[in-house]
Amino acid sequence: MNRNKQTIRLALAGLLCAVAVVGSLISFPVFGSKCAPVQHMVNVVCAVLLGPWYGVAVAFVASLIRNLLGLGSLMAFPGSMCGALLCGLVYMAVKKVVPTAVAEIFGTGVIGGLLAYPVAVLLMGVDASSVAFYAYIVPFLVSTVVGSIIAGVILFLMEKNGALAKVREMLA
């Protein structure tokens, strides 16, 4: 890959990271968790445009910045990163948006929700007896379903008007 394409990929990753951070201002509470669907939208879009490794990097950096700015919690890390990795790997394998969105939902909602439990107990001081190990699955699922639907609509519209093909051509 030439230097120009690498620069474009990095710039797009930075833009998607910024969208995720600013988008974290759009959130709603679900069972004691702050659900920010924009991060999940970014995960799916990043998987389609840049692949799994950029997706994990964008999810990590966005989670880090959100935490440093006080816009998120430590639970942003397992949820967003698991979802980004899984949906990126699925898109790499099948090149279809719907399975990619489903992978984001499973990766964030189920795997990330389960990994949030030890983060909450070990790093955030949550009493293990006060919360079930699956307690974060429902709020994570709500957030990721909404974000994945938004991403699906955006990617469908981009495909319909030819923008997706142009972006892929620039990145290829």
CORHUSUL-V68982 format. One record per pair of residues at least 24 apart in sequence whose ideal C-beta (glycine too) atoms are under 10 Angstrom apart, sorted by the first residue. I is the first residue (numbers start at 1). J is the second residue. Records with the same first field share a line. If there is no record, write none. Layout:
I = J + J
//
This chain:
1 = 171 + 172
4 = 170
5 = 170 + 171 + 172
6 = 171
8 = 167 + 170 + 171
9 = 49 + 50 + 51 + 54 + 170 + 171
10 = 50 + 54 + 57
12 = 45 + 46 + 49 + 50 + 54 + 58 + 167 + 170 + 171
13 = 46 + 49 + 50 + 53 + 54 + 55 + 57 + 58 + 61
14 = 58 + 61
15 = 42 + 58
16 = 41 + 42 + 43 + 45 + 46 + 49 + 50 + 54 + 55 + 58 + 59 + 61 + 62
17 = 42 + 46 + 54 + 57 + 58 + 59 + 60 + 61 + 62 + 63 + 64 + 65
18 = 42 + 58 + 61 + 62 + 65
19 = 45 + 46 + 58 + 62
20 = 45 + 46 + 58 + 59 + 61 + 62 + 63 + 65 + 66 + 72 + 76 + 80 + 147
21 = 61 + 62 + 63 + 64 + 65 + 66 + 68 + 69 + 71 + 72
22 = 62 + 66 + 71
23 = 62 + 66 + 71 + 147 + 150
24 = 62 + 63 + 65 + 66 + 69 + 71 + 72 + 76
25 = 66 + 69 + 71
27 = 71 + 72 + 143
28 = 139 + 142 + 143 + 146
29 = 139
30 = 138 + 139 + 140 + 141 + 142 + 143
31 = 135 + 136 + 137 + 138 + 139 + 142
32 = 131 + 135 + 136 + 139
33 = 73 + 75 + 79 + 113 + 116 + 120 + 135 + 136 + 138 + 139 + 140 + 142 + 143
34 = 66 + 71 + 72 + 73 + 75 + 76 + 139 + 143
35 = 79 + 138 + 139 + 140 + 141 + 142 + 143 + 144 + 145 + 146 + 147
36 = 62 + 66 + 71 + 72 + 76 + 79 + 80 + 143 + 146 + 147
37 = 142 + 143 + 144 + 145 + 146 + 147 + 148 + 149 + 150 + 151
38 = 62 + 143 + 146 + 147 + 150 + 151
39 = 63 + 66 + 72 + 76 + 79 + 80 + 83 + 84 + 108 + 143 + 144 + 147
40 = 79 + 80 + 83 + 84 + 87 + 101 + 104 + 105 + 107 + 108 + 109 + 140 + 143 + 144 + 145 + 146 + 147 + 148 + 149 + 150 + 151
41 = 101 + 104 + 144 + 146 + 147 + 148 + 149 + 150 + 151 + 152 + 153 + 154 + 155
42 = 80 + 84 + 147 + 150 + 151
43 = 79 + 80 + 81 + 82 + 83 + 84 + 85 + 86 + 87 + 88 + 100 + 101 + 103 + 104 + 107 + 108 + 144 + 147 + 148 + 151
44 = 83 + 84 + 87 + 88 + 91 + 97 + 100 + 101 + 102 + 103 + 104 + 105 + 144 + 147 + 148 + 149 + 150 + 151 + 152 + 154 + 155
45 = 87 + 97 + 100 + 147 + 150 + 151 + 152 + 154 + 155 + 158 + 167
46 = 84 + 87 + 88 + 91 + 151
47 = 83 + 84 + 85 + 86 + 87 + 88 + 89 + 90 + 91 + 92 + 97 + 100 + 101 + 103 + 104 + 151 + 155
48 = 87 + 88 + 91 + 92 + 95 + 96 + 97 + 100 + 101 + 151 + 154 + 155 + 158 + 159 + 164 + 167 + 168
49 = 91 + 155 + 158 + 164 + 167 + 168 + 170 + 171
50 = 88 + 91 + 171
51 = 88 + 89 + 91 + 92 + 171
52 = 84 + 85 + 86 + 87 + 88 + 89 + 90 + 91 + 92
53 = 84 + 85 + 88 + 89 + 92
54 = 84 + 88
55 = 80 + 81 + 83 + 84 + 85 + 86 + 87 + 88 + 89 + 91 + 104
56 = 80 + 81 + 82 + 83 + 84 + 85 + 86 + 88
57 = 81 + 84
58 = 84
59 = 83 + 84 + 85 + 88 + 108 + 112
60 = 84
73 = 116 + 119 + 120 + 123 + 124
74 = 116 + 119 + 120 + 122 + 123 + 124
75 = 112 + 113 + 115 + 116 + 117 + 119 + 120 + 123 + 124 + 136 + 139 + 140
76 = 112 + 116 + 119
77 = 112 + 115 + 116 + 119 + 123
78 = 107 + 108 + 111 + 112 + 113 + 114 + 115 + 116 + 117 + 118 + 119 + 120 + 136 + 140
79 = 107 + 108 + 109 + 111 + 112 + 113 + 115 + 116 + 119 + 136 + 139 + 140 + 143 + 144
80 = 104 + 107 + 108 + 112 + 140 + 143 + 144 + 147
81 = 107 + 108 + 111 + 112 + 115
82 = 106 + 107 + 108 + 109 + 110 + 111 + 112 + 113 + 114 + 115 + 116 + 140
83 = 107 + 108 + 109 + 110 + 111 + 112 + 140 + 143 + 144 + 147 + 148
84 = 108 + 112
85 = 111
86 = 110 + 111 + 112
87 = 144 + 148 + 151
97 = 148 + 151 + 152 + 154 + 155 + 156 + 159 + 164
98 = 148 + 152 + 155 + 156
100 = 148 + 151 + 152 + 155
101 = 144 + 145 + 147 + 148 + 149 + 150 + 151 + 152 + 155
102 = 145 + 148 + 152
103 = 148
104 = 144 + 145 + 147 + 148 + 151 + 152
105 = 140 + 141 + 143 + 144 + 145 + 147 + 148 + 149
106 = 141 + 144
107 = 140 + 144
108 = 137 + 140 + 141 + 143 + 144 + 145 + 147 + 148
109 = 136 + 137 + 138 + 139 + 140 + 141 + 142 + 143 + 144 + 145 + 148
110 = 134 + 137 + 140 + 141 + 144
111 = 137 + 140
112 = 136 + 137 + 140 + 141 + 143 + 144
113 = 137 + 138 + 139 + 140 + 141 + 144
114 = 140
115 = 140
116 = 140
//
